[in-house]
Amino acid sequence: MLFDIGLACARLWNELNYEKRHAFFNGELSPGKGDEINKRYYHRYREMLSVNAGHVINKNDEAWNLLFKLLDLRKRGKLPPFIKKLSPPGYWKDSDTGEKRIYID
């Protein structure tokens, strides 16, 4: 059962990221667009994951918000010198041998 929950969490993260990355690279990712994507996937996964769906979505939002904060710092010239490259959040592995992440409340 935990394996299935972990797999569903990874799939939710990956689907969220897929849509958000496409919107980001097309210059269309705004807070409103992100909320729209989050709601759509929450309703798709809430039966399967219950509260874990919300936790995965919140963690995904944290990752994207951090990226936008870092991009703002770079634009203002205040990015710490040890940060050389900025990139959007990556995907989670969801194959049978990949890592699983489960958020439990």
C-alpha positions in Angstrom: 0.0 0.0 0.0 2.8 2.4 0.9 4.5 1.6 -2.4 1.3 2.6 -4.3 1.0 5.9 -2.3 4.7 6.7 -3.0 4.2 6.0 -6.7 1.0 8.2 -6.8 2.9 11.0 -5.0 5.7 10.9 -7.6 3.2 10.9 -10.4 1.4 13.9 -9.0 4.6 15.8 -8.6 5.7 15.0 -12.1 2.4 15.9 -13.7 2.4 19.2 -11.8 5.9 19.9 -12.8 5.3 19.0 -16.4 2.5 21.5 -16.8 4.3 24.2 -14.8 7.6 23.8 -16.6 5.8 24.2 -20.0 4.0 27.3 -18.8 7.3 28.7 -17.3 9.3 28.2 -20.5 6.5 29.8 -22.5 6.4 32.8 -20.2 2.8 31.9 -19.0 3.4 30.8 -15.4 1.8 33.3 -13.0 0.5 32.7 -9.5 -3.0 32.4 -10.8 -2.0 29.9 -13.5 -0.1 27.9 -10.9 -3.2 27.9 -8.6 -5.3 26.7 -11.5 -2.9 23.8 -12.2 -2.8 22.9 -8.5 -6.6 22.7 -8.1 -7.0 20.6 -11.2 -4.4 18.0 -10.0 -5.7 18.1 -6.4 -9.1 17.1 -7.5 -7.6 14.4 -9.7 -5.5 12.9 -6.9 -7.4 13.6 -3.7 -9.3 10.3 -3.7 -6.2 8.3 -4.1 -3.9 10.3 -1.8 -6.2 12.1 0.6 -4.2 14.8 2.5 -1.0 13.7 0.9 -2.2 15.3 -2.3 -2.2 18.7 -0.6 1.2 18.1 0.9 2.8 17.2 -2.4 1.2 20.3 -4.1 2.4 22.5 -1.2 5.9 21.2 -1.6 5.8 21.7 -5.3 4.6 25.3 -4.7 7.5 25.9 -2.3 10.0 24.7 -4.9 8.5 27.0 -7.6 8.3 30.0 -5.2 11.9 29.5 -4.3 12.9 29.6 -8.0 11.0 32.8 -8.5 12.6 34.4 -5.4 16.1 33.4 -6.7 15.3 34.7 -10.2 14.3 38.0 -8.6 17.5 38.2 -6.6 19.6 37.5 -9.7 17.7 40.2 -11.5 18.5 42.7 -8.7 22.1 41.6 -8.6 21.8 40.1 -5.1 22.1 36.4 -5.8 24.7 34.8 -3.6 27.9 34.1 -5.5 27.9 30.4 -4.8 24.7 29.9 -6.8 25.9 29.5 -10.4 22.9 28.2 -12.2 19.1 28.4 -11.7 16.7 25.9 -13.1 13.1 24.9 -12.4 12.3 22.1 -10.0 13.0 18.6 -11.4 11.0 15.5 -11.7 10.7 12.7 -9.1 11.5 9.2 -10.2 8.5 6.9 -10.2 9.7 3.7 -11.7 9.8 0.5 -9.7 13.4 1.1 -8.8 13.2 4.8 -8.3 12.8 6.8 -5.1 9.4 7.3 -3.4 8.4 10.2 -1.3 5.3 10.2 0.9 4.1 13.2 3.0 2.2 12.2 6.0 0.2 14.6 8.2 
